[in-house]
Amino acid sequence: MDEELAGWNDADGKKWHEALQPLTQKIVELWMKFLPKQTYPNRTGVHPNTAFGLVFALDYARKLKQGAFEKAIIESAKKIYLKDKNAPAMWEPNGSDFLSPALEEADLMRRVLPAKEFLSWFNGFMPLKSLQHLTVLPVVSYRTDLQIVHLDGLSFSRSWCMKGMPPCCLPVM
């Protein structure tokens, strides 16, 4: 929220942005303490997915020009994801996913790596068959079930991640 408010040219927006500073500063402080300690990412298809959180944190750091925070995020992302190969995307989705663990990771890495380095990483990370699998809409068999209906969100988050990918990374359909 603070990221959005920071760009508002509005008196109320500026007051709200200022009011949030103690909270946002504390959140950044906690991230900065945590990132060097994180050994393993959370690769779930729900809220605690590490890549999902790091994307939002990175966008915030870049928009508010918080260079030390941005650097810590990039270093952490590289430390925990750079060696990943052959994402098990064929296992997706889980029955309650609203995020694609594989695409969330790819979306983060395309933001932290230079284009040429990302392409090399992505080609080792995402086999074409897996990427094609991720373009198939999940079956949502029971929309009144609060877990199964998450799969509707999965379609949106997959699209969000794929939208940012370089065209050369996307399968030709």
Phi and psi restraints in degrees (value plus and minus 20) as a CYANA .aco file:
   2 ASP   PHI     -82.8   -42.8
   2 ASP   PSI     -54.2   -14.2
   3 GLU   PHI     -79.2   -39.2
   3 GLU   PSI     -63.5   -23.5
   4 GLU   PHI     -87.2   -47.2
   4 GLU   PSI     -65.6   -25.6
   5 LEU   PHI     -83.3   -43.3
   5 LEU   PSI     -50.9   -10.9
   6 ALA   PHI     -80.5   -40.5
   6 ALA   PSI     -46.6    -6.6
   7 GLY   PHI    -117.7   -77.7
   7 GLY   PSI     -20.9    19.1
   8 TRP   PHI     -94.5   -54.5
   8 TRP   PSI     113.4   153.4
   9 ASN   PHI    -122.0   -82.0
   9 ASN   PSI      50.4    90.4
  10 ASP   PHI    -170.3  -130.3
  10 ASP   PSI     116.8   156.8
  11 ALA   PHI     -80.1   -40.1
  11 ALA   PSI     -64.9   -24.9
  12 ASP   PHI     -85.9   -45.9
  12 ASP   PSI     -62.4   -22.4
  13 GLY   PHI     -78.5   -38.5
  13 GLY   PSI     -60.9   -20.9
  14 LYS   PHI     -85.6   -45.6
  14 LYS   PSI     -59.7   -19.7
  15 LYS   PHI     -85.3   -45.3
  15 LYS   PSI     -63.1   -23.1
  16 TRP   PHI     -84.8   -44.8
  16 TRP   PSI     -61.8   -21.8
  17 HIS   PHI     -78.8   -38.8
  17 HIS   PSI     -66.4   -26.4
  18 GLU   PHI     -84.0   -44.0
  18 GLU   PSI     -60.1   -20.1
  19 ALA   PHI     -85.4   -45.4
  19 ALA   PSI     -49.1    -9.1
  20 LEU   PHI    -101.1   -61.1
  20 LEU   PSI     -31.1     8.9
  21 GLN   PHI     -76.5   -36.5
  21 GLN   PSI     -63.0   -23.0
  22 PRO   PHI     -79.3   -39.3
  22 PRO   PSI     -60.1   -20.1
  23 LEU   PHI     -89.1   -49.1
  23 LEU   PSI     -68.8   -28.8
  24 THR   PHI     -85.5   -45.5
  24 THR   PSI     -56.9   -16.9
  25 GLN   PHI     -84.5   -44.5
  25 GLN   PSI     -58.2   -18.2
  26 LYS   PHI     -86.9   -46.9
  26 LYS   PSI     -60.9   -20.9
  27 ILE   PHI     -82.3   -42.3
  27 ILE   PSI     -66.0   -26.0
  28 VAL   PHI     -81.9   -41.9
  28 VAL   PSI     -63.2   -23.2
  29 GLU   PHI     -77.8   -37.8
  29 GLU   PSI     -65.5   -25.5
  30 LEU   PHI     -85.9   -45.9
  30 LEU   PSI     -61.7   -21.7
  31 TRP   PHI     -78.6   -38.6
  31 TRP   PSI     -67.1   -27.1
  32 MET   PHI     -81.8   -41.8
  32 MET   PSI     -54.0   -14.0
  33 LYS   PHI     -94.9   -54.9
  33 LYS   PSI     -55.5   -15.5
  34 PHE   PHI     -98.7   -58.7
  34 PHE   PSI     -63.1   -23.1
  35 LEU   PHI     -73.2   -33.2
  35 LEU   PSI     -65.2   -25.2
  36 PRO   PHI     -86.5   -46.5
  36 PRO   PSI     -40.6    -0.6
  37 LYS   PHI    -108.6   -68.6
  37 LYS   PSI     -39.3     0.7
  38 GLN   PHI     -89.6   -49.6
  38 GLN   PSI     101.4   141.4
  39 THR   PHI    -114.6   -74.6
  39 THR   PSI     -60.8   -20.8
  40 TYR   PHI    -147.7  -107.7
  40 TYR   PSI     121.7   161.7
  41 PRO   PHI    -102.1   -62.1
  41 PRO   PSI     139.7   179.7
  42 ASN   PHI    -111.2   -71.2
  42 ASN   PSI      99.2   139.2
  43 ARG   PHI    -128.7   -88.7
  43 ARG   PSI      13.7    53.7
  44 THR   PHI    -101.4   -61.4
  44 THR   PSI     149.3   189.3
  45 GLY   PHI    -119.4   -79.4
  45 GLY   PSI       3.4    43.4
  46 VAL   PHI    -153.0  -113.0
  46 VAL   PSI    -188.1  -148.1
  47 HIS   PHI     -64.0   -24.0
  47 HIS   PSI     -67.2   -27.2
  48 PRO   PHI     -99.2   -59.2
  48 PRO   PSI      -8.0    32.0
  49 ASN   PHI     -77.5   -37.5
  49 ASN   PSI     101.8   141.8
  50 THR   PHI     -81.6   -41.6
  50 THR   PSI     -66.3   -26.3
  51 ALA   PHI     -81.1   -41.1
  51 ALA   PSI     -61.2   -21.2
  52 PHE   PHI     -77.7   -37.7
  52 PHE   PSI     -68.1   -28.1
  53 GLY   PHI     -85.2   -45.2
  53 GLY   PSI     -60.3   -20.3
  54 LEU   PHI     -86.8   -46.8
  54 LEU   PSI     -53.2   -13.2
  55 VAL   PHI     -80.5   -40.5
  55 VAL   PSI     -67.8   -27.8
  56 PHE   PHI     -85.8   -45.8
  56 PHE   PSI     -60.9   -20.9
  57 ALA   PHI     -83.6   -43.6
  57 ALA   PSI     -60.7   -20.7
  58 LEU   PHI     -85.5   -45.5
  58 LEU   PSI     -65.0   -25.0
  59 ASP   PHI     -79.1   -39.1
  59 ASP   PSI     -62.0   -22.0
  60 TYR   PHI     -81.5   -41.5
  60 TYR   PSI     -70.2   -30.2
  61 ALA   PHI     -79.7   -39.7
  61 ALA   PSI     -60.4   -20.4
  62 ARG   PHI     -90.0   -50.0
  62 ARG   PSI     -64.0   -24.0
  63 LYS   PHI     -84.3   -44.3
  63 LYS   PSI     -60.0   -20.0
  64 LEU   PHI    -112.4   -72.4
  64 LEU   PSI     -10.7    29.3
  65 LYS   PHI      33.8    73.8
  65 LYS   PSI      27.2    67.2
  66 GLN   PHI    -118.2   -78.2
  66 GLN   PSI      62.6   102.6
  67 GLY   PHI     -78.4   -38.4
  67 GLY   PSI     -61.7   -21.7
  68 ALA   PHI     -85.6   -45.6
  68 ALA   PSI     -60.2   -20.2
  69 PHE   PHI     -86.8   -46.8
  69 PHE   PSI     -64.5   -24.5
  70 GLU   PHI     -78.4   -38.4
  70 GLU   PSI     -66.0   -26.0
  71 LYS   PHI     -81.9   -41.9
  71 LYS   PSI     -61.8   -21.8
  72 ALA   PHI     -83.5   -43.5
  72 ALA   PSI     -60.1   -20.1
  73 ILE   PHI     -84.9   -44.9
  73 ILE   PSI     -66.7   -26.7
  74 ILE   PHI     -81.5   -41.5
  74 ILE   PSI     -66.0   -26.0
  75 GLU   PHI     -80.8   -40.8
  75 GLU   PSI     -62.7   -22.7
  76 SER   PHI     -85.2   -45.2
  76 SER   PSI     -65.8   -25.8
  77 ALA   PHI     -78.6   -38.6
  77 ALA   PSI     -65.2   -25.2
  78 LYS   PHI     -84.7   -44.7
  78 LYS   PSI     -61.7   -21.7
  79 LYS   PHI     -80.9   -40.9
  79 LYS   PSI     -62.7   -22.7
  80 ILE   PHI    -115.7   -75.7
  80 ILE   PSI     -33.1     6.9
  81 TYR   PHI    -143.3  -103.3
  81 TYR   PSI     -40.8    -0.8
  82 LEU   PHI     -80.3   -40.3
  82 LEU   PSI     -50.2   -10.2
  83 LYS   PHI    -108.7   -68.7
  83 LYS   PSI     -20.7    19.3
  84 ASP   PHI     -86.1   -46.1
  84 ASP   PSI     118.3   158.3
  85 LYS   PHI    -158.3  -118.3
  85 LYS   PSI     133.6   173.6
  86 ASN   PHI      27.8    67.8
  86 ASN   PSI      43.6    83.6
  87 ALA   PHI     -73.8   -33.8
  87 ALA   PSI     115.1   155.1
  88 PRO   PHI     -99.3   -59.3
  88 PRO   PSI      30.3    70.3
  89 ALA   PHI     -85.5   -45.5
  89 ALA   PSI     -39.6     0.4
  90 MET   PHI     -86.1   -46.1
  90 MET   PSI     -37.1     2.9
  91 TRP   PHI    -101.0   -61.0
  91 TRP   PSI     -32.8     7.2
  92 GLU   PHI    -102.3   -62.3
  92 GLU   PSI     128.8   168.8
  93 PRO   PHI    -112.2   -72.2
  93 PRO   PSI     139.2   179.2
  94 ASN   PHI     -97.5   -57.5
  94 ASN   PSI     142.5   182.5
  95 GLY   PHI     -84.4   -44.4
  95 GLY   PSI     -34.2     5.8
  96 SER   PHI    -151.2  -111.2
  96 SER   PSI       0.4    40.4
  97 ASP   PHI     -87.3   -47.3
  97 ASP   PSI     118.6   158.6
  98 PHE   PHI    -142.4  -102.4
  98 PHE   PSI     -18.7    21.3
  99 LEU   PHI    -147.9  -107.9
  99 LEU   PSI     129.6   169.6
 100 SER   PHI    -115.7   -75.7
 100 SER   PSI      92.5   132.5
 101 PRO   PHI     -74.4   -34.4
 101 PRO   PSI     -60.1   -20.1
 102 ALA   PHI     -87.7   -47.7
 102 ALA   PSI     -65.8   -25.8
 103 LEU   PHI     -92.2   -52.2
 103 LEU   PSI     -52.1   -12.1
 104 GLU   PHI     -82.2   -42.2
 104 GLU   PSI     -62.8   -22.8
 105 GLU   PHI     -83.6   -43.6
 105 GLU   PSI     -65.0   -25.0
 106 ALA   PHI     -82.7   -42.7
 106 ALA   PSI     -59.4   -19.4
 107 ASP   PHI     -83.3   -43.3
 107 ASP   PSI     -60.6   -20.6
 108 LEU   PHI     -84.6   -44.6
 108 LEU   PSI     -67.8   -27.8
 109 MET   PHI     -86.5   -46.5
 109 MET   PSI     -50.9   -10.9
 110 ARG   PHI     -88.3   -48.3
 110 ARG   PSI     -42.1    -2.1
 111 ARG   PHI    -103.7   -63.7
 111 ARG   PSI     -45.5    -5.5
 112 VAL   PHI    -123.1   -83.1
 112 VAL   PSI     -37.5     2.5
 113 LEU   PHI    -125.7   -85.7
 113 LEU   PSI     126.5   166.5
 114 PRO   PHI     -79.8   -39.8
 114 PRO   PSI     133.0   173.0
 115 ALA   PHI     -71.7   -31.7
 115 ALA   PSI     -67.7   -27.7
 116 LYS   PHI     -85.7   -45.7
 116 LYS   PSI     -61.6   -21.6
 117 GLU   PHI     -87.4   -47.4
 117 GLU   PSI     -58.5   -18.5
 118 PHE   PHI     -82.5   -42.5
 118 PHE   PSI     -65.7   -25.7
 119 LEU   PHI     -79.5   -39.5
 119 LEU   PSI     -62.4   -22.4
 120 SER   PHI     -83.5   -43.5
 120 SER   PSI     -66.4   -26.4
 121 TRP   PHI     -81.2   -41.2
 121 TRP   PSI     -67.9   -27.9
 122 PHE   PHI     -81.0   -41.0
 122 PHE   PSI     -60.8   -20.8
 123 ASN   PHI     -83.1   -43.1
 123 ASN   PSI     -50.9   -10.9
 124 GLY   PHI    -104.3   -64.3
 124 GLY   PSI     -43.8    -3.8
 125 PHE   PHI    -104.6   -64.6
 125 PHE   PSI     -62.9   -22.9
 126 MET   PHI    -138.0   -98.0
 126 MET   PSI      77.2   117.2
 127 PRO   PHI     -80.8   -40.8
 127 PRO   PSI     126.2   166.2
 128 LEU   PHI     -75.4   -35.4
 128 LEU   PSI     -61.2   -21.2
 129 LYS   PHI     -80.8   -40.8
 129 LYS   PSI     -59.5   -19.5
 130 SER   PHI     -87.2   -47.2
 130 SER   PSI     -62.7   -22.7
 131 LEU   PHI     -83.3   -43.3
 131 LEU   PSI     -62.0   -22.0
 132 GLN   PHI     -82.2   -42.2
 132 GLN   PSI     -59.3   -19.3
 133 HIS   PHI     -78.9   -38.9
 133 HIS   PSI     -57.2   -17.2
 134 LEU   PHI     -93.0   -53.0
 134 LEU   PSI     -29.4    10.6
 135 THR   PHI    -109.9   -69.9
 135 THR   PSI     -25.7    14.3
 136 VAL   PHI    -106.1   -66.1
 136 VAL   PSI     107.7   147.7
 137 LEU   PHI     -84.8   -44.8
 137 LEU   PSI     117.9   157.9
 138 PRO   PHI     -91.8   -51.8
 138 PRO   PSI     132.4   172.4
 139 VAL   PHI    -104.3   -64.3
 139 VAL   PSI     103.6   143.6
 140 VAL   PHI    -126.4   -86.4
 140 VAL   PSI      76.7   116.7
 141 SER   PHI    -101.0   -61.0
 141 SER   PSI     -37.3     2.7
 142 TYR   PHI    -175.4  -135.4
 142 TYR   PSI      70.2   110.2
 143 ARG   PHI     -89.7   -49.7
 143 ARG   PSI     -33.5     6.5
 144 THR   PHI    -108.9   -68.9
 144 THR   PSI     -25.4    14.6
 145 ASP   PHI    -103.9   -63.9
 145 ASP   PSI     105.5   145.5
 146 LEU   PHI     -88.6   -48.6
 146 LEU   PSI     -35.5     4.5
 147 GLN   PHI    -113.2   -73.2
 147 GLN   PSI     -68.3   -28.3
 148 ILE   PHI     -81.0   -41.0
 148 ILE   PSI     -56.9   -16.9
 149 VAL   PHI     -86.1   -46.1
 149 VAL   PSI     -37.2     2.8
 150 HIS   PHI     -74.0   -34.0
 150 HIS   PSI     -48.9    -8.9
 151 LEU   PHI     -82.5   -42.5
 151 LEU   PSI     -44.8    -4.8
 152 ASP   PHI     -82.6   -42.6
 152 ASP   PSI     -64.2   -24.2
 153 GLY   PHI     -83.9   -43.9
 153 GLY   PSI     -51.3   -11.3
 154 LEU   PHI     -78.4   -38.4
 154 LEU   PSI     -61.5   -21.5
 155 SER   PHI     -80.8   -40.8
 155 SER   PSI     -61.6   -21.6
 156 PHE   PHI     -87.7   -47.7
 156 PHE   PSI     -64.4   -24.4
 157 SER   PHI     -89.3   -49.3
 157 SER   PSI     -53.7   -13.7
 158 ARG   PHI     -80.6   -40.6
 158 ARG   PSI     -65.7   -25.7
 159 SER   PHI     -81.4   -41.4
 159 SER   PSI     -61.8   -21.8
 160 TRP   PHI     -79.9   -39.9
 160 TRP   PSI     -64.3   -24.3
 161 CYS   PHI     -87.8   -47.8
 161 CYS   PSI     -64.3   -24.3
 162 MET   PHI     -87.5   -47.5
 162 MET   PSI     -50.8   -10.8
 163 LYS   PHI     -78.5   -38.5
 163 LYS   PSI     -55.1   -15.1
 164 GLY   PHI    -104.9   -64.9
 164 GLY   PSI     -30.0    10.0
 165 MET   PHI     -91.7   -51.7
 165 MET   PSI     124.7   164.7
 166 PRO   PHI     -80.4   -40.4
 166 PRO   PSI     122.1   162.1
 167 PRO   PHI     -73.2   -33.2
 167 PRO   PSI     -51.3   -11.3
 168 CYS   PHI     -87.0   -47.0
 168 CYS   PSI     -34.8     5.2
 169 CYS   PHI    -111.3   -71.3
 169 CYS   PSI     -29.9    10.1
 170 LEU   PHI    -118.3   -78.3
 170 LEU   PSI     123.1   163.1
 171 PRO   PHI     -91.1   -51.1
 171 PRO   PSI     126.9   166.9
 172 VAL   PHI    -104.5   -64.5
 172 VAL   PSI     103.6   143.6
